[in-house]
Amino acid sequence: MKPIVRSYLTEINVGTTQPGNGTNINFKDYPQLRDIFITGFAFYDVNQVVASPSGKTVVSTLTGITVTLLDIYNMEMIYQYPAFDANPINASGFYRDIYPFQLQLTKSFITILDNTAVAANESVIINFFYIPIKEWKKYAAYYAR
């Protein structure tokens, strides 16, 4: 597990109606997460975060939710990764450490595979660990190991 250089807590609100099974919901644009190399991520449910950054209720479980992360060339670098497995509580306290790539957040999305535990107006909470491009040279050799 690599040390965290920067982190940013984000949310995806599922909308005013319960999403159907198979629904993809894109991340909104966060200026802080432009021009970055993503180095890891973690998902949280209501047991770790009671309210989202915008004050919405957090999903009660991550079961049935996956994430797909795209790079700047619109390639799916992480495809339908189970959110449940990316919750540190379910992974002995570890976050998902990945080989860094330049993230294209607004093309990335979550997929609701099973909506039974997801209600309208709830949010999915994701913390991204990253390095800004302008600082990448300082850390690149460390991440190449």
N, CA and C atoms as a LAMMPS dump frame, in Angstrom:
ITEM: TIMESTEP
0
ITEM: NUMBER OF ATOMS
435
ITEM: BOX BOUNDS ff ff ff
-5.0000000000000000e+02 5.0000000000000000e+02
-5.0000000000000000e+02 5.0000000000000000e+02
-5.0000000000000000e+02 5.0000000000000000e+02
ITEM: ATOMS id mol type element x y z
1 1 1 N 0.848 -1.167 0
2 1 2 C 0 0 0
3 1 3 C 0.898 1.235 0
4 2 1 N 0.65 2.115 -0.944
5 2 2 C 1.428 3.342 -1.078
6 2 3 C 0.856 4.427 -0.161
7 3 1 N 1.697 5.377 0.243
8 3 2 C 1.185 6.471 1.071
9 3 3 C 0.238 7.362 0.272
10 4 1 N -0.68 7.993 0.965
11 4 2 C -1.642 8.884 0.325
12 4 3 C -0.994 10.253 0.172
13 5 1 N -0.922 10.745 -1.061
14 5 2 C -0.37 12.072 -1.33
15 5 3 C -1.477 13.112 -1.173
16 6 1 N -2.607 12.884 -1.842
17 6 2 C -3.776 13.76 -1.737
18 6 3 C -5.018 12.874 -1.74
19 7 1 N -6.098 13.395 -1.158
20 7 2 C -7.367 12.674 -1.208
21 7 3 C -8.499 13.669 -1.357
22 8 1 N -9.573 13.22 -1.986
23 8 2 C -10.739 14.081 -2.191
24 8 3 C -11.999 13.226 -2.092
25 9 1 N -12.904 13.615 -1.19
26 9 2 C -14.15 12.89 -0.974
27 9 3 C -15.198 13.385 -1.963
28 10 1 N -15.775 12.47 -2.722
29 10 2 C -16.79 12.814 -3.715
30 10 3 C -18.073 12.054 -3.415
31 11 1 N -19.116 12.418 -4.134
32 11 2 C -20.371 11.691 -4.003
33 11 3 C -21.062 11.62 -5.355
34 12 1 N -21.853 10.578 -5.502
35 12 2 C -22.763 10.465 -6.642
36 12 3 C -24.148 10.283 -6.048
37 13 1 N -25.014 11.256 -6.274
38 13 2 C -26.388 11.128 -5.823
39 13 3 C -27.142 10.322 -6.875
40 14 1 N -27.961 9.371 -6.428
41 14 2 C -28.641 8.476 -7.376
42 14 3 C -29.847 9.116 -8.047
43 15 1 N -30.265 10.284 -7.584
44 15 2 C -31.377 10.987 -8.219
45 15 3 C -32.64 10.982 -7.381
46 16 1 N -33.646 11.663 -7.881
47 16 2 C -34.891 11.847 -7.123
48 16 3 C -35.812 10.633 -7.172
49 17 1 N -35.503 9.675 -8.028
50 17 2 C -36.261 8.426 -8.057
51 17 3 C -35.28 7.265 -7.885
52 18 1 N -35.788 6.146 -7.409
53 18 2 C -34.919 4.979 -7.239
54 18 3 C -34.396 4.548 -8.603
55 19 1 N -33.064 4.385 -8.74
56 19 2 C -32.524 3.958 -10.033
57 19 3 C -32.872 2.505 -10.329
58 20 1 N -33.064 2.205 -11.583
59 20 2 C -33.345 0.829 -11.984
60 20 3 C -32.076 0.002 -12.028
61 21 1 N -32.229 -1.297 -12.016
62 21 2 C -31.081 -2.191 -12.146
63 21 3 C -30.422 -1.961 -13.5
64 22 1 N -29.094 -1.902 -13.502
65 22 2 C -28.349 -1.669 -14.734
66 22 3 C -28.132 -0.195 -15.058
67 23 1 N -28.566 0.7 -14.183
68 23 2 C -28.411 2.133 -14.416
69 23 3 C -26.97 2.574 -14.183
70 24 1 N -26.42 3.321 -15.144
71 24 2 C -25.101 3.945 -14.993
72 24 3 C -25.306 5.389 -14.568
73 25 1 N -24.547 5.838 -13.571
74 25 2 C -24.63 7.219 -13.097
75 25 3 C -23.221 7.801 -13.115
76 26 1 N -23.028 8.842 -13.918
77 26 2 C -21.708 9.458 -14.077
78 26 3 C -21.328 10.328 -12.883
79 27 1 N -20.019 10.442 -12.673
80 27 2 C -19.497 11.383 -11.695
81 27 3 C -19.683 12.788 -12.238
82 28 1 N -19.929 13.732 -11.335
83 28 2 C -19.951 15.118 -11.778
84 28 3 C -18.514 15.629 -11.787
85 29 1 N -18.343 16.816 -12.319
86 29 2 C -17.016 17.403 -12.438
87 29 3 C -16.581 18.011 -11.106
88 30 1 N -15.415 17.61 -10.653
89 30 2 C -14.785 18.209 -9.482
90 30 3 C -13.48 18.835 -9.976
91 31 1 N -13.363 20.173 -9.985
92 31 2 C -12.147 20.818 -10.502
93 31 3 C -10.859 20.293 -9.867
94 32 1 N -10.904 19.903 -8.594
95 32 2 C -9.713 19.393 -7.916
96 32 3 C -9.247 18.068 -8.512
97 33 1 N -10.146 17.364 -9.19
98 33 2 C -9.798 16.047 -9.733
99 33 3 C -9.562 16.087 -11.242
100 34 1 N -9.262 17.26 -11.76
101 34 2 C -8.845 17.382 -13.16
102 34 3 C -7.318 17.3 -13.195
103 35 1 N -6.789 16.764 -14.254
104 35 2 C -5.333 16.682 -14.443
105 35 3 C -4.64 16.021 -13.259
106 36 1 N -5.069 14.796 -12.976
107 36 2 C -4.489 14.038 -11.867
108 36 3 C -4.119 12.628 -12.31
109 37 1 N -3.255 12.017 -11.539
110 37 2 C -3.014 10.58 -11.615
111 37 3 C -3.715 9.985 -10.409
112 38 1 N -4.668 9.117 -10.63
113 38 2 C -5.343 8.436 -9.531
114 38 3 C -4.43 7.316 -9.046
115 39 1 N -4.324 7.179 -7.72
116 39 2 C -3.472 6.14 -7.144
117 39 3 C -4.256 5.135 -6.304
118 40 1 N -5.523 5.449 -6.031
119 40 2 C -6.352 4.543 -5.257
120 40 3 C -7.72 5.141 -5.014
121 41 1 N -8.597 4.344 -4.411
122 41 2 C -9.943 4.821 -4.097
123 41 3 C -10.539 3.973 -2.988
124 42 1 N -11.563 4.531 -2.35
125 42 2 C -12.282 3.818 -1.294
126 42 3 C -13.744 4.243 -1.342
127 43 1 N -14.637 3.296 -1.124
128 43 2 C -16.075 3.563 -1.043
129 43 3 C -16.501 3.47 0.413
130 44 1 N -17.523 4.25 0.772
131 44 2 C -18.036 4.219 2.139
132 44 3 C -19.549 4.155 2.125
133 45 1 N -20.116 3.453 3.107
134 45 2 C -21.571 3.421 3.265
135 45 3 C -21.94 4.186 4.533
136 46 1 N -23.193 4.109 4.936
137 46 2 C -23.689 4.887 6.073
138 46 3 C -23.012 4.519 7.393
139 47 1 N -22.375 3.362 7.451
140 47 2 C -21.681 2.956 8.671
141 47 3 C -20.385 3.734 8.898
142 48 1 N -19.841 4.352 7.856
143 48 2 C -18.629 5.147 8.008
144 48 3 C -18.89 6.644 7.841
145 49 1 N -19.809 7.003 6.952
146 49 2 C -20.11 8.411 6.673
147 49 3 C -21.625 8.584 6.767
148 50 1 N -22.087 9.359 7.719
149 50 2 C -23.526 9.492 7.978
150 50 3 C -24.212 10.356 6.923
151 51 1 N -23.553 11.44 6.503
152 51 2 C -24.135 12.331 5.501
153 51 3 C -23.093 12.618 4.431
154 52 1 N -23.566 12.811 3.219
155 52 2 C -22.663 13.107 2.108
156 52 3 C -22.16 14.544 2.217
157 53 1 N -21.149 14.921 1.415
158 53 2 C -20.679 16.312 1.444
159 53 3 C -21.787 17.342 1.171
160 54 1 N -22.818 16.953 0.427
161 54 2 C -23.922 17.89 0.152
162 54 3 C -25.085 17.721 1.128
163 55 1 N -24.902 16.863 2.146
164 55 2 C -25.924 16.682 3.172
165 55 3 C -26.95 15.601 2.894
166 56 1 N -26.767 14.818 1.848
167 56 2 C -27.703 13.741 1.511
168 56 3 C -27.434 12.502 2.361
169 57 1 N -28.435 11.637 2.454
170 57 2 C -28.285 10.353 3.132
171 57 3 C -27.359 9.461 2.308
172 58 1 N -26.497 8.716 2.985
173 58 2 C -25.557 7.814 2.32
174 58 3 C -26.192 6.439 2.195
175 59 1 N -25.892 5.719 1.116
176 59 2 C -26.452 4.382 0.9
177 59 3 C -26.137 3.49 2.098
178 60 1 N -27.067 2.593 2.408
179 60 2 C -26.903 1.725 3.575
180 60 3 C -25.956 0.561 3.319
181 61 1 N -25.815 0.172 2.067
182 61 2 C -24.904 -0.904 1.702
183 61 3 C -24.35 -0.643 0.31
184 62 1 N -23.178 -1.19 0.056
185 62 2 C -22.55 -1.032 -1.257
186 62 3 C -22.753 -2.264 -2.133
187 63 1 N -23.415 -3.274 -1.598
188 63 2 C -23.683 -4.488 -2.364
189 63 3 C -24.54 -4.135 -3.575
190 64 1 N -24.137 -4.615 -4.733
191 64 2 C -24.901 -4.357 -5.954
192 64 3 C -24.501 -3.09 -6.685
193 65 1 N -23.406 -2.443 -6.244
194 65 2 C -22.91 -1.231 -6.9
195 65 3 C -21.491 -1.496 -7.38
196 66 1 N -21.195 -1.103 -8.62
197 66 2 C -19.839 -1.239 -9.159
198 66 3 C -19.365 0.116 -9.675
199 67 1 N -18.059 0.22 -9.906
200 67 2 C -17.482 1.454 -10.45
201 67 3 C -16.666 1.128 -11.693
202 68 1 N -16.733 2.015 -12.671
203 68 2 C -15.917 1.936 -13.872
204 68 3 C -15.18 3.266 -13.994
205 69 1 N -13.847 3.208 -14.044
206 69 2 C -13.022 4.409 -14.142
207 69 3 C -12.309 4.436 -15.478
208 70 1 N -12.396 5.569 -16.166
209 70 2 C -11.789 5.736 -17.475
210 70 3 C -10.59 6.664 -17.403
211 71 1 N -9.65 6.436 -18.317
212 71 2 C -8.491 7.321 -18.387
213 71 3 C -8.747 8.433 -19.407
214 72 1 N -7.754 9.271 -19.637
215 72 2 C -7.942 10.424 -20.524
216 72 3 C -8.129 10.023 -21.985
217 73 1 N -7.876 8.766 -22.314
218 73 2 C -8.1 8.26 -23.671
219 73 3 C -9.419 7.506 -23.767
220 74 1 N -10.25 7.628 -22.736
221 74 2 C -11.558 6.972 -22.632
222 74 3 C -11.471 5.45 -22.621
223 75 1 N -10.354 4.928 -22.145
224 75 2 C -10.21 3.487 -21.962
225 75 3 C -10.683 3.131 -20.56
226 76 1 N -11.415 2.042 -20.439
227 76 2 C -11.886 1.573 -19.133
228 76 3 C -10.725 0.892 -18.409
229 77 1 N -10.137 1.61 -17.472
230 77 2 C -8.995 1.071 -16.739
231 77 3 C -9.444 0.205 -15.561
232 78 1 N -10.509 0.586 -14.919
233 78 2 C -11.143 -0.203 -13.856
234 78 3 C -12.564 -0.429 -14.351
235 79 1 N -12.961 -1.684 -14.551
236 79 2 C -14.27 -1.975 -15.124
237 79 3 C -15.135 -2.743 -14.13
238 80 1 N -16.261 -2.175 -13.765
239 80 2 C -17.246 -2.768 -12.864
240 80 3 C -16.606 -3.402 -11.627
241 81 1 N -15.783 -2.613 -10.962
242 81 2 C -15.166 -3.071 -9.718
243 81 3 C -16.206 -2.97 -8.607
244 82 1 N -16.412 -4.019 -7.82
245 82 2 C -17.44 -3.99 -6.771
246 82 3 C -17.138 -2.955 -5.685
247 83 1 N -18.069 -2.059 -5.459
248 83 2 C -17.9 -1.024 -4.435
249 83 3 C -17.751 -1.646 -3.049
250 84 1 N -18.444 -2.732 -2.8
251 84 2 C -18.363 -3.408 -1.5
252 84 3 C -16.925 -3.79 -1.176
253 85 1 N -16.202 -4.286 -2.17
254 85 2 C -14.816 -4.704 -1.978
255 85 3 C -13.881 -3.513 -1.794
256 86 1 N -14.299 -2.33 -2.227
257 86 2 C -13.463 -1.132 -2.105
258 86 3 C -13.73 -0.371 -0.808
259 87 1 N -14.558 -0.926 0.066
260 87 2 C -14.793 -0.321 1.375
261 87 3 C -13.722 -0.87 2.33
262 88 1 N -12.889 -0.009 2.915
263 88 2 C -11.82 -0.501 3.798
264 88 3 C -12.303 -1.407 4.935
265 89 1 N -13.531 -1.224 5.392
266 89 2 C -14.08 -2.087 6.444
267 89 3 C -14.141 -3.539 5.967
268 90 1 N -14.385 -3.747 4.688
269 90 2 C -14.508 -5.093 4.13
270 90 3 C -13.181 -5.641 3.608
271 91 1 N -12.108 -4.858 3.744
272 91 2 C -10.799 -5.273 3.233
273 91 3 C -9.708 -5.093 4.289
274 92 1 N -10.019 -5.463 5.517
275 92 2 C -9.07 -5.392 6.631
276 92 3 C -8.47 -3.999 6.818
277 93 1 N -9.229 -2.958 6.482
278 93 2 C -8.774 -1.583 6.674
279 93 3 C -7.982 -0.998 5.527
280 94 1 N -7.794 -1.763 4.447
281 94 2 C -7.002 -1.292 3.317
282 94 3 C -7.881 -0.627 2.259
283 95 1 N -7.38 0.44 1.669
284 95 2 C -8.055 1.027 0.516
285 95 3 C -7.505 0.386 -0.75
286 96 1 N -8.181 0.562 -1.867
287 96 2 C -7.74 -0.025 -3.129
288 96 3 C -6.638 0.811 -3.73
289 97 1 N -5.446 0.26 -3.717
290 97 2 C -4.236 0.868 -4.256
291 97 3 C -4.118 0.373 -5.698
292 98 1 N -4.054 1.286 -6.664
293 98 2 C -3.996 0.874 -8.072
294 98 3 C -2.763 1.478 -8.743
295 99 1 N -2.386 0.886 -9.878
296 99 2 C -1.296 1.494 -10.644
297 99 3 C -1.821 2.807 -11.212
298 100 1 N -1.124 3.913 -10.995
299 100 2 C -1.641 5.229 -11.372
300 100 3 C -1.912 5.38 -12.872
301 101 1 N -2.973 6.103 -13.159
302 101 2 C -3.28 6.517 -14.528
303 101 3 C -3.985 7.864 -14.46
304 102 1 N -3.994 8.58 -15.601
305 102 2 C -4.654 9.882 -15.642
306 102 3 C -6.159 9.67 -15.726
307 103 1 N -6.86 10.099 -14.709
308 103 2 C -8.295 9.859 -14.59
309 103 3 C -9.11 10.863 -15.401
310 104 1 N -10.137 10.355 -16.088
311 104 2 C -11.148 11.179 -16.756
312 104 3 C -12.434 10.977 -15.957
313 105 1 N -12.604 11.773 -14.911
314 105 2 C -13.682 11.543 -13.948
315 105 3 C -15.073 11.681 -14.553
316 106 1 N -15.296 12.675 -15.39
317 106 2 C -16.652 12.921 -15.902
318 106 3 C -17.138 11.841 -16.857
319 107 1 N -16.254 11.002 -17.348
320 107 2 C -16.665 9.86 -18.179
321 107 3 C -16.782 8.587 -17.341
322 108 1 N -16.279 8.635 -16.119
323 108 2 C -16.344 7.486 -15.206
324 108 3 C -17.72 7.427 -14.552
325 109 1 N -18.099 6.247 -14.067
326 109 2 C -19.457 6.082 -13.549
327 109 3 C -19.572 4.914 -12.586
328 110 1 N -20.679 4.91 -11.838
329 110 2 C -21.051 3.737 -11.058
330 110 3 C -22.203 3.059 -11.782
331 111 1 N -22.376 1.782 -11.529
332 111 2 C -23.495 1.029 -12.082
333 111 3 C -24.262 0.413 -10.922
334 112 1 N -25.571 0.589 -10.933
335 112 2 C -26.44 -0.031 -9.935
336 112 3 C -26.883 -1.371 -10.517
337 113 1 N -26.301 -2.46 -10.033
338 113 2 C -26.66 -3.792 -10.532
339 113 3 C -27.857 -4.36 -9.787
340 114 1 N -27.982 -3.993 -8.501
341 114 2 C -29.101 -4.46 -7.681
342 114 3 C -29.586 -3.276 -6.85
343 115 1 N -30.777 -2.782 -7.148
344 115 2 C -31.273 -1.555 -6.514
345 115 3 C -32.087 -1.783 -5.237
346 116 1 N -32.146 -3.002 -4.73
347 116 2 C -33.002 -3.283 -3.578
348 116 3 C -32.62 -2.481 -2.335
349 117 1 N -31.347 -2.142 -2.16
350 117 2 C -30.93 -1.406 -0.971
351 117 3 C -30.628 0.067 -1.26
352 118 1 N -30.979 0.535 -2.471
353 118 2 C -30.712 1.924 -2.853
354 118 3 C -32.036 2.666 -2.971
355 119 1 N -32.165 3.754 -2.219
356 119 2 C -33.393 4.551 -2.255
357 119 3 C -33.143 5.863 -2.997
358 120 1 N -34.214 6.488 -3.406
359 120 2 C -34.13 7.783 -4.08
360 120 3 C -33.422 8.799 -3.181
361 121 1 N -32.65 9.658 -3.796
362 121 2 C -31.961 10.77 -3.145
363 121 3 C -30.824 10.349 -2.214
364 122 1 N -30.412 9.092 -2.237
365 122 2 C -29.249 8.668 -1.472
366 122 3 C -27.987 8.912 -2.297
367 123 1 N -26.862 8.978 -1.613
368 123 2 C -25.588 9.207 -2.295
369 123 3 C -24.607 8.073 -2.033
370 124 1 N -23.794 7.802 -3.037
371 124 2 C -22.686 6.86 -2.932
372 124 3 C -21.441 7.712 -2.699
373 125 1 N -20.659 7.372 -1.669
374 125 2 C -19.492 8.16 -1.277
375 125 3 C -18.215 7.45 -1.732
376 126 1 N -17.363 8.194 -2.445
377 126 2 C -16.101 7.654 -2.947
378 126 3 C -14.987 8.631 -2.608
379 127 1 N -13.922 8.122 -2.022
380 127 2 C -12.748 8.94 -1.744
381 127 3 C -11.671 8.56 -2.749
382 128 1 N -11.184 9.543 -3.493
383 128 2 C -10.124 9.31 -4.465
384 128 3 C -8.79 9.734 -3.881
385 129 1 N -7.772 8.912 -4.087
386 129 2 C -6.404 9.217 -3.693
387 129 3 C -5.66 9.52 -4.986
388 130 1 N -4.905 10.613 -5.002
389 130 2 C -4.358 11.062 -6.276
390 130 3 C -3.092 11.887 -6.101
391 131 1 N -2.449 12.136 -7.251
392 131 2 C -1.296 13.026 -7.336
393 131 3 C -1.56 13.974 -8.5
394 132 1 N -1.473 15.29 -8.272
395 132 2 C -1.632 16.236 -9.39
396 132 3 C -0.532 16.027 -10.43
397 133 1 N -0.854 16.242 -11.685
398 133 2 C 0.125 16.052 -12.758
399 133 3 C 1.387 16.871 -12.496
400 134 1 N 1.219 18.102 -12.013
401 134 2 C 2.384 18.957 -11.788
402 134 3 C 3.333 18.398 -10.728
403 135 1 N 2.872 17.462 -9.898
404 135 2 C 3.721 16.847 -8.885
405 135 3 C 4.132 15.415 -9.243
406 136 1 N 3.661 14.914 -10.373
407 136 2 C 3.854 13.519 -10.725
408 136 3 C 5.325 13.108 -10.796
409 137 1 N 6.184 13.955 -11.372
410 137 2 C 7.596 13.588 -11.515
411 137 3 C 8.259 13.292 -10.171
412 138 1 N 7.808 13.972 -9.138
413 138 2 C 8.369 13.769 -7.802
414 138 3 C 8.062 12.368 -7.263
415 139 1 N 6.934 11.783 -7.685
416 139 2 C 6.493 10.497 -7.148
417 139 3 C 6.547 9.333 -8.142
418 140 1 N 6.776 9.612 -9.409
419 140 2 C 6.679 8.583 -10.459
420 140 3 C 7.596 7.389 -10.213
421 141 1 N 8.833 7.625 -9.813
422 141 2 C 9.761 6.51 -9.584
423 141 3 C 9.275 5.609 -8.457
424 142 1 N 8.698 6.207 -7.434
425 142 2 C 8.172 5.421 -6.312
426 142 3 C 7.033 4.52 -6.752
427 143 1 N 6.137 5.028 -7.61
428 143 2 C 5.005 4.241 -8.071
429 143 3 C 5.373 3.233 -9.148
430 144 1 N 6.549 3.368 -9.738
431 144 2 C 6.985 2.421 -10.77
432 144 3 C 7.477 1.108 -10.156
433 145 1 N 7.71 1.109 -8.851
434 145 2 C 8.198 -0.107 -8.194
435 145 3 C 7.167 -1.172 -8.179
